[in-house]
Amino acid sequence: MVRMIQQLLLLQRVVDYIEDHIKEELSAEQLAKMVGYSPFHFSRVFQKQTGYTLMDYVVKRKLQFALYELVNGKKVIEIAMDYGFETHSGFTREFKKCFGSPPSLYKEHGPTSLPQKLDLMSLHEKNTGGIVLQPQILRRNAFNVAGKIFSIENFPADRNVPAFWEQEGLTDGSIETYLYKELSPKKHGEYCINLSRSLDDDVCRYIFAVDHDDETDLPEGLTAIPIPEAVYAIFRTPLVEVDHFAAAIKGTWRYILEDWFPHSSYEVDENGFDFEYYDEHCHYWDFKKVYMEIHIPIKEKSRE
């Protein structure tokens, strides 16, 4: 434990340095030398503790700062030059790889505040299994799902919907199999959607569901729910082995609620529904490490 804390403190020095010199050219050799490690050994330690290779993290962090400048009106070519991407096309390619869409589509709903500083010790205490990067922020059109509704008694006073495999009837995959058989959704992916608008009665209702656009009658016991159009903050849990997956989800929820929302320029849009989303990337039989997404409807905080 002492050794791990020492490593986290060293890594925090490097993470802070990257933050303070984000527009400069950074190398693994330079960053490792700061803490007296060889580049090879430091890269291994960095990836083990954060979930990212060192230079992959540097690129992603540069892109998060670049996104802030993009949203605030700076030209793409100027941003590309400032952050060392050399060409417009090179910046756009890396941007799409990181955020899932080109700068032109992301600009409208990008973050209006600078990326928050990372606190590795706090993330370690939350047991996230790695760094939780700034979320993607995008508008999603209304869509429909269908599935089975569950209730949780004595729900805690936050928005955390427990991981679906911890609930009775979901751990063995039988409901998932049933939904795909009966509803035949066009794409793979399961939603665990919080349907509760109030916590006053200490009961949370949520639906375990898949996409469903068919207007035909549903089998008994299943319910269709329309999900309204909304702007979402989409968080990915860090890549972890399956034994740490549930802890990573809970830790990521804690980070969102305790760190991200209080320091962001957003608040939860109560007109929408927050949900956990599980696709093939959480299939531990296909991937050595897995992740899922947490989608939360957001709006700009009131300036009053």
N, C-alpha and C positions, 0 to 999 in steps of 0.2 A: 504493500500500500504506500509506504514512504517513497519507494522508488517511482511509483506511478505518479504521485503528486509532484515529485521533482521533475519528471518528464513533462507533465502538464505545465508547470511553471516555465520551463525552458521553451516549450512550444508556444506558450502565450507570448513570450518575448518576440518570437519570430512572427506570429500572427499580427501582433501590434506593429511590428516593423513593416510588414507587407502593407498594412492599412495606411501607415504614415508615408509610404513611398510608392503608392499604388500606381502612379503614372510613370515610374521609372522602370528600366529594364532590370528584372530580377532573375537570378540564376540559383539553381540548387546548391552550387558550390559556395556562393556568397552567403546564402541563408544558413547553410550547415556550419560554416566557419564562425558565424555569430555565437554559436553555442558549443563550439569545440568538437563537433562530430564530423566524421567523413560524410560526403554526400550520399553514399550508398546506405550507410547505417542510419543517417538522419531521415532519409526518405522512407525507410522501413518503419521507423518509430512514428513518423508523422502519419503515415497511412494507417498504422495500427490504432492510433489514438483518435484520429479524425474521420476515417473512412474515405479519405481522398488522397490520391498521390499528390505530392508537394506542388508540382507545376500545374497539375489540373486544377488544384485549389486556387493557385495564383491567377490563372486565366479566368476562372469562374468569378473570382472576387473582382477582377478588373471589369468584367462584363456587368456586374451588379452596379458598380459605380458609374460605368458608362451609360447604363439604362437610366439612371437618375438624371444625367445630363441630357440624354435624348428627350426625356419627358419634359424637361425644362427648356427645350427649344434649340439646343445646339445641333449643328449639322453633323450628319453621320461621318462624313470624310474628316471633319475636324476631330471628332471623338476618336475615330480609328487611329489617327496620327498621335493624338495625345496619349493613348493607352498602348501604343506600340504594335498595332496590328498591320501597319504599313500600307495596306490597301483597303478600299471600300469593300471589295468582295471577300477578302480574308476576314474582316470584322463581321460581315453579315453571315458568313458561313459558321463562324464560331458562335455567334449570337443565336442562330437557329438551333445549333447543337445543344446549347445551354438552356434556352427558354422555350424551344419547341415551335417558334414562329419567327418570321423575319422582323426586323426593327419597325418596318412600316405598319405592321398589324399590331404590334405591341405598344406603340407609342401612346395611343389614346388612354389606356388604362394602366400605365406603368406607375410605379411608386412615386409619390410626390415628396418623399423625405429620403435622406441619405441612408444607405445600409447601416444597420446597427452594428456596433462593435461586438465582437464575439468574446464571450467569457467561457473559456474551456472548462474551468473548474465548475461553473454552474451547470454546464451541459453534462459533465461527468456525474455530478450529484443527481441530476434528473435521469441519469441512466439511459440517455438517448442512443448510445452506441456509436456516436460520431457527431459531426457538425450538421446542424439543421440550417441550410442556406435560406436566404430570403426567398419568399414564395414567388411563383408565377402569379400574375394578376391579369385576369382576362374575363371578358363578358361571355357568358354561355347562354344560348337561346333556351327557351322553355323546352322541357322534355318530359316524357312519361315513363314511369316505372311500374312494375307490379311485383308483389311478393307477399311475404307473411309478416304480420304485425306482432311485435312482442312488447311486453311491459316490464319495466324494472322498478321494483318497490324501493322506497327510501333513496331516491336518486340524489347524489351529492350536488351541492350548489355550484356547479360549473357546467360547461357544455360538453364534457367528456362522455362520448358514447363508448362503452367498453368494447374491446375487440370482439368480433363476432364469434370467434371460436370458443370464447369463454361462456357463451350462453347455451343453455340446455337445448338440444336439438340441432345445434349448428356445429358442434365439435366433430361429428363424424362425417360431415359433408352430405348427409342425406337430403337436407332441404335444398342445398345448392344443386344437387343432381336432379331433384324433382323439378325445380324451376326451369332448368335448361331443357328437360324433357317435355314439359307441358307448354312452355312459352316460346321456345326456340328463338331467343334473341339474336339479332343480326351480328352483334359483336360480343366478345367475351368480356366480362367484368361484373362484379357484384357491388351493390351499394348497401351501406348500413346507414340509414338516414334517420336523423333525429326529427320526429314529428311533433315534439312538444313545444308549445308556444309559451308555456308557463311552468314554473317549478313549484307553484304554490301548494299543490297537492302531493308533493314528494314522489310523484310517479312519472317516469319517462316512458313515452311510447316511441318506438322506432320500428322501421320496416327493413327487413332484409330482402333485397329486391334485385331485379335485372331490368334492362331496358325492355320496354313493351309499348309498341305502337299499334298493336292489333286491337280493333274495336269489338272483337267477338267476346262472348261471355267467358269469364274466367272460371277455372275450377273452384269448387267450394273450398273456402279457407284462405283464398288469396285475394288481395286487394290491389286496385290500381290507384296510383297517386300522381297527379300532375305537379311537376316541379317548375316554378315560375322562372322567367328570365332573371338573371342576376349577374353582378360582377363578383368573381370569386378570387380569394387568395388561396392558392393551391400549394400546400406544403408536402414535400416528400420526406418520409422517414429515412434516416441514414441506412445504407446497405449493411445488413447484419446477417449472421447465420440464424437459422430458424429458431434455435433455442432462445435467442435474445429478441425475437420479433415482437412479442407482446410487450416487453419492457420498453422497446424502442418506440412503439406507438404511444404508450402512456407518457413516456418522457417527452415526446414531441408535442403532445397535447399540453403538457405543463409548460414547455417552452413558449408555445403560442399564447397561452393565457397569462403567464406570469412575466414574460419578457417581451414578446413581439407586439402584442396589442397595446400594452401600456406605453411603449415607446414609438409606436407608429402613428401615422396621421389618419388611421382608419378605425372604425368601430364595426361591430357586427350589424348587418342589415337584417333586422328581425322579420322582414317580409319574406325572406328566403329560408332555405333549410340547409343546415350544415350536414355534411356526410363524410363517411370514410369510404374510400373506393379501392377495391381489390381487383387487379387484373392478373395476367399471366406472370407478372414480375414478382408475385408473392408465391409462386409455385416452387416450393423448395425441392421438388423432385426434378425440376428443370434447371434451377439456378442454385449455385453454391451459396450466394447471398441474396437476400430478398428485400423488397421495400413495398410500401403502399402509399396512397395519397390521402390527405385530409383537405377537403374543400370547404371553405367557409365564406358565405355571402358577406360582402363588406360594402361600406359607403364611407365617404369622407366624414371625419369628425366635425361636429358643429363648431363653428368659430365663435359662438356666443360665449 
